[in-house]
Structures are given as structure tokens and as C-alpha cells.
Amino acid sequence: MSSPKFVSREEWLDARKALLTREKAFTKERDELSAARRELPMVLVEKDYVFDTENGTKSLSDLFGPHPQLVVYHFMFGETWEEGCPSCSFWADNYERLDAHLAARDTALLAISNAPLERLLAYKKRLGWTFNWVSTNGNGFNVDYGVTFPGKEDPTGHGYNYSGRVFSEELPGVSTFLKLEDGRIGHSYSTYGRGLDILNMAYNLLDLTPMGRHEEGLSYPMAWVRRRDMYGVDT
């Protein structure tokens, strides 16, 4: 971080108003982008996915509960992993306890991972989370929605974030679905990589500060992130 420039309150206010003009333009553009996102066509989900949940096996349709909308966080937790991804755990801390608010807007939220259910629930208990978390039970769901690449191979041919490239066997993402009154389910949207930034309140708060995320010089941007119970613990 460079040395701060100190000015009078009047000069600061002029600079702040100039930035506010840019912020308002950004907000308007974001609203327009959100509207365009809602207008995307959908893909009919025709595969019968079955998931392991705390209440037995359930279909994708069951995961909606009483709601017409479903938001899925694709949480990086591979079939053989002993712990969930630290970065996905960071994100999970930010959407924890949003269920009730989203339900008030006809939307269910849950995480889906490839690890066995008992391992997911043990990790969930360790970190004190309450959101619903289910296992794919090897049903290929995370492969089909572009976040799991067994052996770093890509059966879909689209790569991660529609790039045509694969960077790891497990990667994060969010997918949204709509269930119609006749029971049909449409896949409306998926986002990956930096598209997930908007979901992370910690990052958004840091973006308001003078130092920002101050990740420059790290081996990779989130090298500082730890699981919530591991800060201050020697590793």
C-alpha cells in the first residue's frame, strides 16, 4: 500500500462525490446485468440425480423443498478428501444462516459435494454450520455442472468457467435452478471463479478499506485464508 494522501475535508468530499458518480453507474450496470441474467434461457434437467442427505436419499426435485427456486453452492470436497477446501469454507462462512432469508423469497440454498455424507456432516459439525449439505453419492452432478474433472479430464468439453481448460480435479461454483408447477426443472445459471466474489461479504468489506484485500505478493490470492478454526494454529 502506498502512503496515504491527506487533504482537507472539502477536497476529500469532492473526490468522494466523483467516486460516487462511478459507483452509481456501476450499480445501474449491475442491475441491468442482473436483469439480463434473469432473462437467460434455461436447459431442461432430464437426468435423474439421487443425493445422500441427512434425511435419506433425495432427488434433485426433493432438494427444492417447498420452494420453486434452488441455489446450489458446489463445495470443493473430493470423494477421498479428509477436509473441505479452505477457500470454500471461507465462502461457506459467508452464506451460513442465509436459509431463512432466502426461503422468504421462495428460494432454497444448499451445498453439494462429492465426499461421502458422513464426512460432510462431521466437517459441518466441526465448523458449526447449519446450512443443508448433501453428497452427490457419485451421481455425476458436479461433473455435469462444470466443477469436478476426474483425473483433470473434462467430459463436457467446456472446461472450467467455459474456458475450455481444466485447472484441478475439484473447483468451486454456484448453480441455480427453477422448478415449474408441472415438476420440470430448468437450469438457469452457473458461475465460477471471480463470479463468486459477490457472495463473499468478507471480501466485499475488505474492498471498502484503504488496504483492500492486500493479497499482493502472496503465492496466490487466497494464500492467507484458513479454515475458521485454524487461524493462529501452527501448520
Phi, psi and omega in degrees: 000131178285162180296136181291149176262123180261132181224176177289163177300323180295315178296320178298318182296321177298315180294321181294320179294323177296318178293324179300323177300317178293321180296319179294321177296321178295318179298317178297317179296322178295319177299318180293322178294320178296320178296318178296323178298317180294337181270358178302143172292164182244162175249128179292128177277113185251348180278140180269092178277138175237130185243151171272126180230172178297340182247035178092185180286141181220151176277170175301320179300321180297328185293341177290338188060224180274005189259151177277346182242147179224130174248124180249126168264119177279096186273127181288104177206091185295162185303327184256001183288148176269338180223157174284161179301134178300320181292317176296327176294322175300314179295320182299324176300335183272336176254001175303135177068021173273352187308312185295320180295316180292323178299327178294344176246032171064035186226134174260147178232134173204164176256145177230130181223167181273342182295156176301149186303317183299326179287323177297315183291326177294319179291321177300316179295318180303318184263003172072026181277156180240349183293157178289137182221125184233160180257141178293340181055035177070022185276359176083004183302311182288337172291312183297330182256024163075029179235346178241129183229086183304127182062022184059027174258151185240099180295335183280334182081002183261341183074183180277134181057036176060027184270346186080002182239155178239131185249340183196166177286331180231132180217160185269162176185173174227136176231146179237148185223153177234131177254123180279167182298333179275005176094348177294147181241131176249136171273117188260328189196147168219147177219153187217173173055230182294345175296344179273350184306320186296341180277350188256101182296325179301313178296319181295325175291317178299327180295344178273350187266161179301323182274346181060215181280345184031060178258002179299139177088351176283159181295332171202159192306321184258026181298338181279342188289135175234159168300147190305330181267010183245359175294133180083000179261130178294134179238000000 
